[in-house]
């Protein structure tokens, strides 16, 4: 069983850069899992920047969802899997199950995200690879004024909690500075 490092932070906090540094410093063969979809010109540009910044020795897999399938897709040489990021995964799932953005299907999105995280957690638990997973912390701002935003925030917040509870290390990035956070364990709660 490999180690899981979860990296959380706000937009432009340095999450991906820090994750890449950890992966490089590990000295391991890296498989980079990109979850973003190029749905518009701005996103195409962002993806191109990330692609240019990645070392040529890394294997890149573009998988917008169903990360449990990675077991069969990762090259045999991989020793560390860097998933960037859960935020885009949650976006993809929510958009996949939503026909009307004004009336998103919260039940379908929640079920699909729960299955996705359960499959990913099982893969991490049973795999020989080390893992670095990047995600946005979306619970520090205002409550979104529209249903799609509230459901997205809830899906991602729930997913972050589940993975943080299983992680060996959790970092929160603030202005490019990694702040180590020890995983919360339910057993740490005492009455009193």
N, C-alpha and C positions, 0 to 999 in steps of 0.2 A: 504494500500500500504506500502510495506516495503522499507527499505533504501538500496541503492546500493553503495558499496565501490569498486572502481576499483584500483587494485594494478599493477603497471607497473614497468619494470626494465629490465636490460640486463640479459644474462645468468649468473647463479650463483651469482645473486645480493642479494639473500635472500628473494625473493618474496613469495615463498611457506611457508617458515618458519614464516614470518611476518603475512601472511594470517591465518595460523594456530593459531598463538598467539592471533590475533584479535578474531577469532572464539571461542577459549577457554575462553578468558577474557569476552566474551559476556554473558557467563552462559547459553546460549540457546542450545537447542537440534540441533545438526548439521547434515545436510545431505551433504556428500562430493561427488561431481561429478567429476570423473576422466575421462579425454578425451583421454589419451594416449593409443596407441595400441602397443603391444609387437611384433614388426615386426622383431626384431633381438635379439641376446643374450644380447647385451649391454643395449638395452631398457628394456628387461626383468629384468635385474639387477636394473636399475633405478626405475622401477615400484615397485619392491620388497622392496627397501629401503623406498619409500614413504608409502607403505602399513604398514611397521613395525613402522613408525614414527607416524601414525595416532592413536588417542585414540580409544580404543575398543568400547566406547560408541557411536561413530559416525556411522551413516549409510552410507555405500559407494555404489554408483551407478556408474558402468562403462558404460559411454555413449560417444562414439567417435564422434557423430554428432547428429543432429536433437534434439537439446536441448529444443525445444518447447514442446517435449513430456514429459518433466519433470512434468508438471502439473498433469499428471495421474500416475506418477511413485513415486513421493515423499511420504514418510510415513506421516500419519496424525500428528505424533508427531514432525515433523520437524518445526523449527522456524527460522533457518538460513541455507542458501544454499551456500556452498563454491564450486565454479567452478575452477578447476585447470587442464588445462588452455586453454585459447583461442588460444595460439600458436599451440598446438597440434590439436585443432579443425580446424584451417586454413590448417595445414598440411594434415589432414585427408581428408578434402574437396578437396584440390588441387590434392591429389593422387587419390581420387575416380573418378575424372572427367578427369584424364590424362592417356591416353593410351601410349603416346610416350613422355618421359621426355624432349626430345630435341625440341618438338613442343607441349607444353602444351596448353590446351583449355582455354584461358584467359576469353573468354566470358562466358563459362559454369561455370568456377570457380567463377567469379565475381557475376553472377546471384545467384548461390547457396549460396555463403557467404552472400550476401545481404539479401536473404530470411532467412538464419539462424540467422543473427543478428536482423532482424526485428522481428522474432518469439521470440527470447530471450528477446529483449527489451520489447515487449508486455507482455510477461510472468512476467518479473520483475515489470512492471508498474501495472499489475492487480493482483499481488499475495499478500498474507498476510505475506510472508517470507521476512526477510532481506537477502541481497545477498552480497557476497564477490567474485569478479571475478578477476582472475590472468591472466596477459598477458605479453608477452615480448614487449619491445620497440625496434623495429628493424630499426628505421629510422636514427640512429646516425652514422652508419658505411658507408662504401663504397657502391656504387651501385653494386649489384651483377653482375658478368660478363656473366651470362647465364639467359635465359628467365624464367625458373622455379623459380629461386631465386628472380628475379625482380617481378614476379607476386605474389609470396608468400609475399614479403615485402609490396607490395601495398595492398593486401587483408587484412593483419593483421593491417597495419597502418590505413586503412579506418575503420576497425572494432573498433579499439581502440578509434578513434575519435568519432564514433557514441555513444559508451558506455560512454565515458568521458563526453560528452555533457549532458547525462542523469544522471550522477552519483551525489550522495550527497557528496561523498568524493573521492578524487583521491590521491594516494600515488605513489611516484616514489622512488624505492629502489636503493641506491647507496652504494656499499660495505657493505651491510647489514644494512644501516641506512635509515629508512623511512623518506622521505621528503614530507610533505603534499603539495599538489597542489590543488588550487581551480579550479573547473570546469570552462572552458571557455564557455561563453554564447554569441551568436551572438549579442544579444541586448547590450552587453558591448562596442561594437565598436561605436565610435563617429566620425563624420567627422571633419576634421580639420587638 
